[in-house]
Amino acid sequence: QDPARIQARLDQLVGLRDQAAARLAELKRGPRPELINEARANLEAAAVLRENAQANLGRTREVYERGLSSADRLDRAETDYRQAVAQEKAAAESLERLLNGTTVEELRQAEAAVDAAEAQVEAAEIDLARTQVIAPGEGVVDKVLFQLGERPPPGTTIAVLLSADRTFARVYVPEHLRARLQPGTEIDVHIDGIDRVFDGRVRWISADASFTPYFALTEHDRSRLSYLAEIDVPDAADLPSGIPLQADFPGR
């Protein structure tokens, strides 16, 4: 789905929800005094129009009965009078509703309208979220494995992020140094092209030897084993990934 269209629909639904919420709040507050005054003024104006239409109808009927007016003119006068009566009745009912306040049924209907609008907003937010891929944490994009428009299979890695708050070096520890290292051991790290020593700390050491199963080796072969380790280097966060380095282990 097109994220732009979903966002537009979401914005529209948010507006409708806000309108429903405003209507509910208005019903809970009750009518404002100025609305009641306006309704009274409308009723008074409608009453004047009805009186004028009634008087005009009386005059027109009298003239018609004398044979001095047409039937069409009498019909128009009767129609104007009926319309004026209907307008006065509608104005009176409007004022009565304002004076009586909001009914329980109206409040329930308004609350249901707000709940329905909120549900539509939440559904649209879910649809929009499905069009977005959010990284699990802050970092720098190292690799993007798919191009725009491609459809990655479910569970496939689509990008590689480098976490700035977890800078570490991956090194191989010779077998004869393995027993001297443990998580927390401090290490001096040298990076090619940089004339300074970085402070490192062993975070993790693999329990399995690399390259060849340990149980298949002779004593001579074991001296050539190595163990994968990760060393935290906090001060190297601004350096590019993949650069060569040298780790000085204690007792080397």
Backbone torsions as a table, in degrees:
resi	resn	phi	psi	omega
1	GLN	NA	151.6	-178.7
2	ASP	-78.7	118.2	-179.8
3	PRO	-59.3	-33.7	-178.6
4	ALA	-64.0	-41.1	179.3
5	ARG	-67.8	-40.3	179.2
6	ILE	-65.2	-39.4	178.5
7	GLN	-64.5	-40.4	178.5
8	ALA	-63.5	-42.2	178.4
9	ARG	-65.9	-38.8	178.4
10	LEU	-62.5	-43.5	178.5
11	ASP	-60.9	-40.5	178.9
12	GLN	-64.4	-43.8	-179.2
13	LEU	-67.0	-35.6	176.6
14	VAL	-62.9	-40.5	177.0
15	GLY	-62.6	-42.8	178.5
16	LEU	-65.8	-37.8	177.4
17	ARG	-63.9	-42.7	179.3
18	ASP	-63.4	-37.7	177.3
19	GLN	-64.0	-43.7	179.2
20	ALA	-64.1	-39.2	179.0
21	ALA	-66.8	-38.9	178.3
22	ALA	-65.5	-39.2	177.9
23	ARG	-63.7	-42.1	178.7
24	LEU	-63.6	-43.6	179.0
25	ALA	-62.2	-38.5	178.9
26	GLU	-64.9	-41.0	178.5
27	LEU	-65.3	-37.5	179.5
28	LYS	-68.8	-36.8	178.7
29	ARG	-70.2	-31.7	-174.9
30	GLY	90.0	170.2	-176.8
31	PRO	-67.7	141.2	176.1
32	ARG	-76.4	151.8	-179.6
33	PRO	-56.6	-36.9	-178.2
34	GLU	-66.8	-30.6	176.5
35	LEU	-68.4	-39.6	178.5
36	ILE	-65.0	-42.4	178.5
37	ASN	-62.9	-39.8	178.6
38	GLU	-64.4	-40.1	178.7
39	ALA	-65.4	-38.0	177.4
40	ARG	-65.1	-41.0	178.7
41	ALA	-64.4	-39.5	177.9
42	ASN	-64.1	-38.2	178.6
43	LEU	-65.9	-42.8	178.6
44	GLU	-62.6	-42.5	178.6
45	ALA	-64.1	-40.8	178.7
46	ALA	-65.4	-35.6	178.2
47	ALA	-66.1	-39.1	177.9
48	VAL	-64.3	-43.2	178.6
49	LEU	-63.3	-39.7	178.6
50	ARG	-65.0	-40.8	177.9
51	GLU	-63.9	-41.9	179.0
52	ASN	-64.8	-41.9	179.7
53	ALA	-66.1	-37.1	178.9
54	GLN	-65.7	-42.2	179.1
55	ALA	-66.0	-40.8	179.4
56	ASN	-64.3	-38.0	178.5
57	LEU	-64.4	-40.1	179.1
58	GLY	-63.3	-42.6	179.6
59	ARG	-66.9	-42.4	-178.8
60	THR	-65.1	-39.6	178.9
61	ARG	-64.9	-39.8	179.5
62	GLU	-63.9	-42.6	179.0
63	VAL	-67.6	-37.9	-180.0
64	TYR	-64.5	-41.6	-179.6
65	GLU	-64.8	-25.4	176.6
66	ARG	-82.3	-5.2	-179.4
67	GLY	80.7	18.6	-178.1
68	LEU	-104.5	6.9	-179.8
69	SER	-142.3	157.0	-178.5
70	SER	-86.7	161.9	177.9
71	ALA	-67.1	-31.9	179.2
72	ASP	-62.6	-41.0	-179.8
73	ARG	-65.9	-37.7	176.9
74	LEU	-66.4	-40.0	178.1
75	ASP	-62.0	-42.5	179.7
76	ARG	-63.4	-40.5	179.0
77	ALA	-64.7	-40.6	177.5
78	GLU	-65.6	-39.2	178.5
79	THR	-64.9	-43.8	178.6
80	ASP	-60.7	-38.3	-179.3
81	TYR	-67.8	-44.1	179.9
82	ARG	-63.4	-39.3	177.9
83	GLN	-65.1	-39.7	179.5
84	ALA	-65.8	-39.4	177.4
85	VAL	-63.4	-42.5	180.0
86	ALA	-64.8	-40.5	179.0
87	GLN	-64.8	-39.7	178.9
88	GLU	-65.3	-40.9	179.3
89	LYS	-64.0	-42.8	179.7
90	ALA	-64.6	-39.4	178.7
91	ALA	-66.2	-38.1	178.8
92	ALA	-66.1	-41.8	179.0
93	GLU	-65.8	-38.0	178.2
94	SER	-62.9	-44.0	177.8
95	LEU	-64.3	-40.1	180.0
96	GLU	-63.3	-39.5	178.0
97	ARG	-63.2	-41.1	179.7
98	LEU	-66.2	-40.0	-179.8
99	LEU	-69.7	-32.6	-179.6
100	ASN	-78.7	-20.6	-179.7
101	GLY	83.6	-172.6	-176.3
102	THR	-82.9	136.8	177.7
103	THR	-85.1	162.3	178.5
104	VAL	-62.5	-38.2	-179.7
105	GLU	-64.3	-40.4	178.4
106	GLU	-63.9	-39.4	177.6
107	LEU	-64.4	-42.2	179.9
108	ARG	-63.8	-41.4	179.0
109	GLN	-64.7	-41.2	179.5
110	ALA	-66.2	-40.5	177.9
111	GLU	-64.8	-39.9	177.7
112	ALA	-64.9	-37.0	178.5
113	ALA	-64.8	-40.0	178.0
114	VAL	-65.5	-43.5	-180.0
115	ASP	-62.6	-41.6	179.9
116	ALA	-65.5	-41.4	179.3
117	ALA	-65.8	-38.7	178.7
118	GLU	-65.6	-39.4	178.3
119	ALA	-63.5	-39.1	178.5
120	GLN	-66.5	-38.1	177.8
121	VAL	-64.5	-44.6	179.9
122	GLU	-62.9	-39.4	178.7
123	ALA	-64.5	-40.5	178.7
124	ALA	-67.2	-36.4	177.8
125	GLU	-64.5	-37.9	177.1
126	ILE	-65.4	-42.6	178.6
127	ASP	-61.4	-40.9	179.7
128	LEU	-67.5	-40.0	-179.7
129	ALA	-63.2	-30.8	-180.0
130	ARG	-70.5	-16.5	178.6
131	THR	-91.9	-0.5	-175.9
132	GLN	-119.7	145.5	175.3
133	VAL	-115.1	117.3	-176.5
134	ILE	-103.0	129.0	178.4
135	ALA	-66.9	146.3	-178.8
136	PRO	-68.8	-14.6	179.7
137	GLY	-166.7	175.2	179.1
138	GLU	-72.9	148.1	179.2
139	GLY	173.3	-173.5	-179.8
140	VAL	-114.6	134.1	179.7
141	VAL	-69.5	121.4	179.3
142	ASP	-95.7	-43.5	-179.9
143	LYS	-144.0	143.5	171.0
144	VAL	-116.4	118.9	-169.6
145	LEU	-92.4	-6.3	179.0
146	PHE	-135.5	151.5	178.4
147	GLN	-93.9	160.0	179.2
148	LEU	-59.8	129.3	-178.9
149	GLY	101.0	-19.1	177.5
150	GLU	-75.7	157.3	-179.1
151	ARG	-116.1	97.1	179.1
152	PRO	-65.9	143.1	174.9
153	PRO	-64.2	154.0	178.7
154	PRO	-57.8	136.6	178.1
155	GLY	82.6	3.2	-177.7
156	THR	-86.1	141.1	174.7
157	THR	-70.6	127.9	-178.7
158	ILE	-106.5	-17.5	179.9
159	ALA	-156.4	155.8	177.9
160	VAL	-116.2	125.4	179.9
161	LEU	-110.1	144.2	173.7
162	LEU	-104.7	119.1	-177.7
163	SER	-82.4	124.2	-178.9
164	ALA	-72.6	-24.0	-178.0
165	ASP	-94.3	11.3	-179.1
166	ARG	-142.3	56.0	-179.3
167	THR	-78.1	125.5	-178.9
168	PHE	-147.1	160.6	175.8
169	ALA	-110.7	139.3	178.0
170	ARG	-105.9	118.4	-174.9
171	VAL	-131.4	166.1	175.9
172	TYR	-111.5	124.9	-177.0
173	VAL	-94.5	125.0	177.1
174	PRO	-59.6	152.6	-174.3
175	GLU	-60.8	-36.5	-175.7
176	HIS	-74.2	-11.0	176.9
177	LEU	-101.7	-10.0	-172.8
178	ARG	-58.4	-40.8	-175.2
179	ALA	-69.1	-18.9	-177.4
180	ARG	-89.0	-8.5	-175.3
181	LEU	-109.2	145.9	174.5
182	GLN	-153.4	160.8	178.3
183	PRO	-54.5	129.2	-177.3
184	GLY	106.1	-14.6	179.1
185	THR	-65.1	133.3	-179.1
186	GLU	-82.6	139.6	-175.0
187	ILE	-132.3	141.1	170.9
188	ASP	-89.7	130.0	-177.0
189	VAL	-118.1	128.4	177.0
190	HIS	-112.3	132.7	-179.1
191	ILE	-116.7	132.9	-177.5
192	ASP	-58.3	132.7	176.4
193	GLY	87.6	-2.8	-179.2
194	ILE	-122.4	121.8	-174.5
195	ASP	-89.6	65.8	175.3
196	ARG	-163.0	162.3	178.6
197	VAL	-105.1	130.2	179.1
198	PHE	-96.5	139.7	176.6
199	ASP	-80.6	128.8	178.1
200	GLY	-126.1	159.6	179.2
201	ARG	-142.2	130.0	-179.2
202	VAL	-64.3	124.6	178.2
203	ARG	-96.7	-40.2	-172.8
204	TRP	-157.5	143.1	175.0
205	ILE	-131.1	133.0	-179.4
206	SER	-67.5	143.3	176.3
207	ALA	-84.3	-10.4	-177.7
208	ASP	-107.6	136.7	177.9
209	ALA	-72.5	149.1	179.6
210	SER	-88.1	159.2	172.1
211	PHE	77.8	-54.5	-173.6
212	THR	-137.5	137.9	178.0
213	PRO	-56.8	133.9	-173.5
214	TYR	-64.1	-31.1	-175.3
215	PHE	-75.1	-8.2	-178.9
216	ALA	-101.6	7.8	-173.6
217	LEU	-105.9	150.9	171.5
218	THR	-86.6	172.8	178.6
219	GLU	-60.3	-35.4	179.6
220	HIS	-67.5	-40.2	-179.4
221	ASP	-69.2	-32.2	-176.9
222	ARG	-61.8	-27.8	-179.2
223	SER	-67.1	-15.6	-179.4
224	ARG	-100.7	6.4	177.3
225	LEU	-75.5	161.2	173.2
226	SER	-145.8	159.8	-177.3
227	TYR	-126.0	129.3	-179.8
228	LEU	-69.3	134.5	179.8
229	ALA	-138.2	155.5	175.2
230	GLU	-121.1	131.8	-175.8
231	ILE	-121.0	122.3	176.7
232	ASP	-71.2	131.3	177.2
233	VAL	-130.9	80.9	-173.5
234	PRO	-59.2	-35.5	-175.8
235	ASP	-75.5	-5.3	-177.8
236	ALA	-100.4	20.2	-175.8
237	ALA	-63.1	-30.1	-176.5
238	ASP	-87.4	-2.8	-178.5
239	LEU	-84.4	151.6	178.6
240	PRO	-68.3	155.3	-179.9
241	SER	-79.5	153.3	174.7
242	GLY	84.7	4.5	-178.8
243	ILE	-77.9	147.8	-179.3
244	PRO	-68.8	152.5	177.3
245	LEU	-152.8	171.4	178.2
246	GLN	-133.3	131.2	179.2
247	ALA	-109.1	126.8	178.2
248	ASP	-96.4	111.1	-178.5
249	PHE	-89.0	150.8	177.6
250	PRO	-61.6	135.1	177.2
251	GLY	77.1	12.5	-178.1
252	ARG	-68.2	NA	NA
